[in-house]
Amino acid sequence: MQIIDPNHPAYRHLWVRVGIIAVCFGWAVVEFVTGDPFWGVLAGGAGAYSFYILFWTFNPQPPVIEPPVQPDAEDEDEPAATAEKPSKDGPAE
């Protein structure tokens, strides 16, 4: 199961990836300094996972550009339905 999608456009910039990892490890340091090692380990684990996904295995795929949809030749031969439909109130006068 992958929690972070490295192909998301938000992770293309290096400063975003560095910022995420710095915040995670910074928060881990804060938790250890204030005497709560449980949350420090969790924040450090999030930082380690983020580093692994966003740097170690980071290989984003280029965006897939699909060609514009072209109408079929059969569709062009049919006349457009431009006949007016009567309104709910009855025929127009």
C-alpha positions, 0 to 999 in steps of 0.5 A: 500500500502506497500512502504517498503518490510520487506522480502527483504534480504537487511533488514535482518541485524539490522544495516541496519534497524537502519541506515535507521531510524537514517538517516530519523530522523537525516534529520528531525532534520536538517530541523527543525534546519535550519527553514524548518518545512515542510521538517522536518515533511516529513522526520520525517514521513518517519522515523516513517513509517520506524520504524513501518515497520522495527521494530514494525511489522518486521516479515520476512518470511524465503526464499522459497527454491524450489526443483530442477526440475526433468525431467519426465520419458517420456522425458528420452525415447526420443532420443536427436535430434543430427542430423546436420542441413544444414547451411544457405549457403547450405549443408556442403561438 
